[in-house]
Amino acid sequence: MLYNTAMRWLAILALLAAPLQAAEVSQTLEGGWRLAWNDEFNGSKLDTSKWKHELGVIRNRDAIQTYTKDCVKVRGGKLILISKAKETRNSNYNPKNEHWTHQLKTMPYASGSVTTRDVKHFECPGRLEIRARIPKAKGVWPALWTMHVNQYGWPANGEIDILEHISQEPDTCYSLFRWGRNGGNEEHKVIRTTNIPNYSADFHTYVLEWDEQTMRILIDDKEVNSTPMSAADYPDGNNPLRTPCYLIMNTAIDGWAEAPDASQYPVQFEIDYVRYYTKGNATNEEADDEKPAKSSKKKKKKPSKKKSKK
């Protein structure tokens, strides 16, 4: 009996000591989707061939963070966007520039933000899939969102909030489609909220999926918001939702959220992976970019049950 017990313990220890088996990332999905671009965050630093840091004070007059490189980490197979209560210099400070983002010398909080702007833009048909866990603290305003690239300014250019969360509504995720009413400066919004009990405790999978007919947002495989693409047709014949877009992932502090409590910081917004799927044959650019996609994350069994901005 003692021998059998000892052998069982040795087997358990061997399993614990064994390296995690690399899990293959799905190259294709039902519906004709094929993987065209992804980041599993398996390295030790941000891959600047895929992402750019957003730095300094850049938007949201009521928010009180400045974005810094040292608030962006890659470790344990995840991208970590840190938010901390620390008086931090605004890297965009320039008293000779009259724009308000250059007039603020410091901010009481520092946070992390990354974007694919000018590095990777996503086109129709597309499926952006992101697995993430939101931070929990008074004052956090994390978001996963896209901005469309075209001749218009905001809001007429088009903005999609795949995930937007404010700390005073701890179990609520906002999902929004935004564009300009009739192509003008008056914002048009299609907004839905999803209740997720104990929201910040777990990772959730967020999807933005769009084709020529429909754009929709899913959380954990459940559709939570959608809009016909034609709803954003402008009188001039253009449609911002049909133009390429880039992704932003960030945590703002205060702003649309409640006032922060410094004693609850630092906190972190964790992103497990970002994957972009499309349809049709690979372009030359995609063929150059694509590499064998593997994740070092351990495979897990699925349970049988189951205002502008940031």
N, C-alpha and C positions, 0 to 999 in steps of 0.2 A: 504493500500500500504506500509506504514512504517512497519507494522507488518510482511508482507511477505518478505520485504527486510531484516529485522532483522533476520527472521528465516533462510533465505538463508545464511547469514553471519555466523550464529551459526552452520549450517550444514557444511560449508566450514572449520570453525575452528575445528570442531569435527574430520573431515577427516584428517586435518593436524596434530592433536594431537594424532591420533590413531597410535599404533605401526605398523611397516611394517609387512605385512603378509609373513611368511617364504615361499619361493618358493621351491618346490621339484626339486631336480636335476634329470635330465633324467637318469634312471637306464639302459635303453636300447636305442639304436639308430637303424635306418633303416640299413639293411645290416648285421644284426646279432651281432652288437657290444653290449657289456654289460660293465657297469661301474665296474672297478676293483680297482681304487685308485683315490683319489681326495683331493684337499685342496681348500676350499672356503674362507679361511682367515677370519673367523668370530671371532677369538679370539683376545687377546691383545698382543700376542708375537709370534715369529716364533715357529712353532711346530717342535721341534728337533727330533721327531720320524719320520718325513718326509723329513727334510731338514738339510743341514749343511751350516754354514757360510764359505765362502771363505775369507781368511784373509791375509793382507799384500800385498806385491808385488809378483805376482805369474806368470805373462806371459806378453808378448808384450813389447819389449825393448823401443819402441817409445812412449808408453802410459805413462801418468804422474800421475796416481792415485795409492793410496794404498787402499785396501779394509778393512773396519772396521765394527764391529758389530753395532755401533751406527748409521750407515747409512742404517740399515735394520729395518724397522718398520712394525707393523701390526696394522692397525686402519681403522675404517669405513668400514670393510668388504673387505679390500684390503691389499696386500703386497706392501709396499712403499720402493723402492730402491732410496736413496737420494744421490745426487752428490753435493759436495760443494767445494768452493775455500778456502781451509784452509791447511796451512802447517801441515802435519800429519806424525807421526812416522810410519815407516815401521815395523810392528810387526815381520817380518822375518829377520830384520837386525842382522847380525852376521859377523863382519869383518874377523873372522877366517875361514869362509866358502867362497870359491873362486867363487861360482856361482853368477852371476850378480844380481839375485833377493835378495841376502843376503848382497850385498855390498852397497845398497842405504839406507841411514839412514832415510831420510824423503822424502816425495813427496808433491808437491804443492796442490794437490787435494786429497780428500777422496771420496769414493764411496761405493756402496753396491753390493754384489754378493752372490747368494745362489745356492746350487747344491743338487741333490739327490745322488751324488756319494757315494757308499758304504752304502747307506740307502735304496734306491729304484732304481732298474734297470728295464728297460722296454723291453719287448720281442715281437717277431713277433708271431702272427699278433698283431699289435698295432695301437692305434689312440690317439695321444696326442693333447689335445685341450686347448688353452690358450687364455684368453681374457685380453688384455693389452692396455695401452696408453703410447706412447713413450714420453720422455722428449724433450724440445725444448731449445737449447742454442748452441752457437758456441762451437765446440769441443766435443759434446756428441757422443758416439758410443755404443748405447744400442744393446743388442742381446738376443735372445732366441735360444739356440742351444744344440745339443746333441753330445756326444762322445761315441763311441762304445768300449766295453771292450773285449779285445782279446790279442793275443800274440804279436801284432804288435805295433810299436811306430808310432807317428804322422808323415805323414798323412795316412800311410797304415792302421791304425786302423779304420778309417772312422769317418767323422764328418759331421753333418747336421746342416746348419744354417737356421732355420725356419724363423727367422726375424733377419736381420742385417741392421742397419741404420747408416748413417754418416751425420753429420749436414750440410755439404756443399751441400748435395743433399736433401733438406728439404721435398720433396714430393716423395721420392724413398725408396722402401723396397727391399732389396736384399734377394734372396732365393737361397741357394747353397747346392749341394751334393758334398762331397769331399772324395777321397780315394787315395791310392798310385797307380800310373800307374804300372800295372803288379805286384803289391804287394811291390813295392820299395819305395824309398824316394822322387821320383818325384811326385808332387801333380797333380792329375787329378780332374778337377772341372766341374760340370754342373751348370751353373749360369744363373739366370733369374732376371730381375728387374720388379717391379710393380709400376706404378705411382698412388699415392693416394693423390689427392688435399687436401691441408690443413691437412696434415697427422697427425700432433701432436695434433690436436684439439679434436679428438674423440678416443674412444676405438674401437679396431678391434679384430676379432677372428681369431687366427692362428691355423692351424691344420697340424700335420705331421701324415700321415697314411701309413701303410706298411703291405704287406702280402707277400706270397712266390713269387709273380710275379712282383709287382710294389711298388715303394715308391713315394709318392707324397706330395706336400705342397699346402695347400689351405689358402686363405685369404678371410674372410667373405663369405664362401661357394663357392668361385670360385677357381678352380685349377690354380696355377701360375707356377708350376714346377713339373716335374716328371722324373723318370728314371726306366728302367727295373732293377730288382734286379740282373739279370744275367750280367749286364754291369760291375759289380764289382767282377766278378769271377776272382780269381787269378790262375796263373799256378800251384800252389801247391794244388789246389782243394778247397781252403778256399774262403770265401766271408765275408768281415767285416760287411756288412750291415745286415747279417743274425744273428749276435751276439747281445747280450744285450747292451743297451745303457743307459746313465744317462743324466739328464737335467741340464743345467746351465742357469741362468738368471742374467744378470749383465749390468752395464753401465761402459764402459771404457771412458777415457778422452784423447783427442789428438790421437796419434797412426795413424790409418787409417783415422780418422776424421781430420778436420782442427784444427789449434791452437785455444784454448779456449779464451773466453773473461770473465774474472773473475767477471765483473759487472753483468753478466747474471745469476749468480749462487746465491743460491742453486736451483736445479731443481730436479724433481722426476720422476722415471719410475714406473708406477702403474700397478700392476697385479691383476685383479679381481678374477680369479680362474685358477686352473690347474686341468685338468681331464684326466685320462688315461682309455681308453676302450680297451678291447680285445675280443676274441671270444672263444667259447667252454665252458666247465665246469670250475668253480672256483677251483683253487688249494687250498691245506690246508693253505698255507701261506696267500693267498688272503682272504680266509674265516676268518682267524684270524684278518686280517687288516681291513676288510670292516665293516663299521658302517652305520647306516641309514644316508644317505647324504641329508642334507638340506642346503639351502642358505638363509641367512637373507636378501638378496638383494631384493628389490622391483621388482615385475614382471613389464616388460615394454612391451607395444604393439609394434609389428614390423610395420614399415612404409609400406604402400601398395606398394611403389616403392623402388622401391629401387634406414794379408793376413794371419804365423799363427796369432792370432786373439785376439780380444776383451780383 
